[in-house]
Each structure stands twice: as C-alpha cells, then as structure tokens.
Amino acid sequence: MTRGRPRFDDSLTPAEWRVVEGVRHGLSNPAIARAQGVSLDAVKYHVGNALQKLGLANRRALRVWDGVRRDSNLANREPGMDQTITIGAIGQISRSVTDIAEARRWYGEVLSLEHLYSFGNMAFFNCGGTRLLLSQGDGDPAQSILYFRVDDIRAACARLGERGILFTRAPHMIHRHDDGTEEWMAFFNDNEGRPLAIMAQVAPG
C-alpha cells in the first residue's frame, strides 16, 4: 500500500493551483480563504509552497506567472500566434459590494436581473447578454472593471504585449462549469491606470 500524498503530474498540487489562481485574480489571502472555505493558514501555506516550487520571489511575481495547469482545457491547445486579435464585445462588468447576500437579493429581486450562478463571494447576473459580476471583497466600490471577450486569451496577451501593454495578472482560470467549459481572464491597465480585462471561454476537447 502506498502511503502519503498522491503524486501529481503537474508543477503544483490541485489545492496549490486553486490558491494560485485566486492570487492571480487579485484576491487577498483572507478573500481566498473565504471563497474556498479553507483556513487562512492553509492559504498562506499553499502560497509559500507555490513560490518555492516555481522559484518566484514574491506574490507580485506570482500574479504575472503565466503557468497553465495540466488538467485544464487550455493546456493542450497551442495559442494561435498568427491570428489577428480582435477585442470583442464587453462580456462582463464587475462591481465590488460589501454584502454579497444582500446584493444578490437586491439585484435579483428588486432589479429582476436573471441570476446565472454564484460561487464563493461572487454572484453573476445576465444583463441582456452582458454579464454583471458582483463580488464581496477588497475592491473599490466606486470603480468597475470592463471585461472584453477574445477568442484566444494567450494569443491576445501576446499581441497586446507587442503593443506595449503590461499585464498585471496573467491568464488564469477562474471557474469550470458543470459541462467542463472554463472561464479564463487576464488583467491590465489602461493609459490612466484603470483596470481592464480580457476574458475567454474554453470548451472541453
């Protein structure tokens, strides 16, 4: 009988990946702990392990590390580097709230927006084809983020990088739906330092 932890054919364990993706999404350690239902000490432990395994100096380096977990849909797809990248329609707008339960009730019952799904301290609503993300956390409630749709998120990052854009958070998976479709995002700032993002859905196969 084999004892101890199972071996993982990847640079990080599944628990470490979940925490790293939270870091790359800009969440604080307490916010990651709340969203994942784990202790703050566990989050700190996984962040420390990830930094050591990846040879990264600090949390800031982790936010822009462009690693992709091997069990993701994106892992076996080569980015289309010869494609012309088109920034698509606005797919999502986010807003920070102080009480996600009350915000979910108000936007759903008072505004009668279609509730799509919730997980952790985030709730998603449909606004005529554009998604509204409400998140309880550390964000500035006066500032929203625009998320633009792209077909190939890694190729889009490469092309935008060639135009001088520096990404503040590398492409990372934020959610996997029940049908296996993954939501990926990457963040950067506009010319005045305001946050923007690109987003893509990656289907299985």
C-alpha positions in Angstrom: 0.0 0.0 0.0 1.3 3.5 -0.9 1.2 5.9 1.9 1.3 9.7 2.0 0.1 12.2 -0.5 -0.9 11.2 -4.1 1.6 12.2 -6.7 0.5 14.9 -9.2 1.8 15.2 -12.7 2.0 18.9 -12.6 4.1 21.8 -11.2 1.6 22.4 -8.4 -1.0 20.3 -6.5 -4.7 20.9 -7.1 -5.0 22.8 -3.8 -2.0 25.0 -4.7 -3.4 25.7 -8.1 -6.7 26.9 -6.6 -4.9 29.3 -4.3 -2.5 30.5 -7.1 -5.5 31.2 -9.4 -7.0 33.2 -6.5 -3.8 35.2 -6.2 -3.7 35.8 -10.0 -7.2 37.0 -9.8 -6.1 39.7 -7.4 -7.7 38.3 -4.2 -6.1 38.7 -0.8 -5.3 35.7 1.4 -8.4 36.3 3.6 -10.6 36.6 0.4 -9.2 33.3 -1.0 -9.8 31.6 2.3 -13.4 32.8 2.4 -14.1 31.9 -1.2 -12.6 28.4 -0.9 -13.9 27.6 2.6 -10.4 26.9 4.0 -8.3 28.4 6.8 -6.1 31.5 6.3 -3.1 29.4 7.4 -3.8 26.9 4.7 -3.8 29.7 2.1 -0.5 31.1 3.4 0.9 27.6 3.3 -0.1 27.0 -0.3 1.2 30.4 -1.4 4.6 29.7 0.2 4.8 26.3 -1.3 3.9 27.6 -4.8 6.5 30.4 -4.6 9.2 27.9 -3.6 8.3 25.3 -6.2 8.2 27.9 -9.0 11.3 29.8 -7.9 9.4 33.0 -7.6 10.4 35.8 -5.3 7.1 37.2 -4.1 3.4 37.4 -4.6 3.7 40.1 -7.3 5.8 37.7 -9.4 3.1 35.0 -8.8 0.4 37.3 -10.2 2.1 37.6 -13.6 3.4 34.0 -13.8 1.8 32.5 -16.9 1.7 28.8 -16.0 -1.3 26.7 -17.0 -2.5 23.7 -15.0 -2.2 20.5 -17.0 -5.8 19.3 -16.4 -7.2 22.5 -18.0 -8.8 22.7 -21.4 -6.2 25.3 -22.3 -3.2 23.1 -21.6 -3.3 21.1 -24.8 -4.1 24.0 -27.1 -1.4 26.0 -28.9 -2.1 29.7 -29.0 -2.9 31.0 -32.5 0.1 33.3 -32.7 -0.5 34.0 -36.4 -4.1 35.2 -35.8 -5.2 38.8 -35.9 -6.5 39.5 -32.4 -9.8 41.3 -32.2 -11.1 42.7 -29.0 -14.7 41.7 -28.9 -17.8 42.9 -27.2 -17.9 43.7 -23.5 -18.6 40.3 -21.9 -18.7 41.3 -18.3 -18.7 44.3 -15.9 -17.7 43.8 -12.3 -18.7 45.7 -9.2 -17.5 45.3 -5.6 -20.1 45.0 -2.9 -19.9 44.9 0.9 -22.6 42.3 1.5 -22.9 39.7 -1.3 -26.1 38.1 0.1 -28.0 41.4 0.2 -26.6 42.4 -3.2 -27.7 39.1 -4.7 -31.2 39.6 -3.3 -31.4 43.3 -4.4 -30.1 42.8 -8.0 -32.2 39.6 -8.4 -35.5 40.6 -6.7 -35.6 44.4 -6.9 -34.0 44.9 -10.4 -35.2 41.5 -11.6 -32.0 40.6 -13.3 -31.5 37.0 -14.3 -29.3 35.2 -11.8 -26.8 33.0 -13.6 -24.8 31.3 -10.9 -22.9 32.1 -7.7 -19.8 30.6 -6.1 -17.9 31.8 -3.0 -18.4 35.5 -2.6 -19.3 36.2 -6.2 -22.7 36.3 -8.0 -23.3 36.6 -11.7 -26.3 38.1 -13.5 -27.3 38.4 -17.1 -27.9 41.9 -18.4 -29.1 41.4 -21.9 -26.1 39.3 -22.9 -23.5 41.1 -20.9 -22.6 39.5 -17.5 -22.6 41.5 -14.3 -20.3 40.2 -11.6 -20.9 41.2 -8.0 -18.0 40.4 -5.7 -17.7 40.9 -2.0 -14.1 41.8 -1.3 -11.4 44.3 -1.2 -12.2 46.2 -4.4 -13.0 49.9 -4.7 -16.9 50.1 -4.8 -16.6 53.2 -6.9 -14.7 51.5 -9.7 -15.9 48.9 -12.2 -13.8 46.7 -14.5 -14.7 46.2 -18.1 -14.0 42.6 -19.5 -13.6 42.3 -23.2 -14.2 39.0 -25.0 -11.4 37.4 -27.0 -11.3 34.0 -28.8 -7.7 33.0 -27.7 -6.6 34.5 -24.5 -2.9 33.5 -24.7 -2.6 34.8 -28.2 -4.4 38.0 -27.3 -2.0 38.6 -24.4 1.0 38.1 -26.7 -0.4 40.5 -29.3 -1.3 43.2 -26.8 2.1 42.8 -25.1 3.7 43.6 -28.5 1.8 46.8 -28.4 3.4 47.7 -25.0 0.6 46.5 -22.7 1.9 45.1 -19.4 -0.4 42.6 -17.8 -0.9 42.9 -14.1 -2.3 39.4 -13.8 -1.5 36.6 -16.2 -4.2 34.4 -17.8 -5.8 32.3 -15.2 -8.8 30.1 -14.9 -11.5 31.4 -12.5 -14.2 28.8 -12.9 -15.0 25.5 -14.5 -18.7 25.0 -15.3 -20.6 21.7 -14.9 -20.2 21.0 -18.6 -16.5 21.4 -18.4 -16.3 24.8 -20.0 -13.7 27.0 -18.4 -13.7 30.8 -17.8 -10.3 32.4 -18.3 -9.2 36.0 -17.6 -6.2 38.3 -17.7 -5.9 41.9 -16.4 -4.1 45.0 -17.5 -4.5 48.8 -17.0 -5.5 51.5 -19.5 -3.4 54.6 -20.2 -4.7 56.2 -17.0 -4.1 53.2 -14.8 -7.7 52.0 -14.6 -8.2 48.2 -14.6 -9.3 46.3 -17.7 -9.5 42.7 -18.5 -9.8 40.2 -21.4 -11.9 37.0 -21.0 -12.4 33.8 -22.9 -14.4 30.6 -22.6 -12.5 27.4 -23.3 -14.6 24.4 -24.1 -13.5 20.8 -23.4 -11.8 19.0 -26.3 
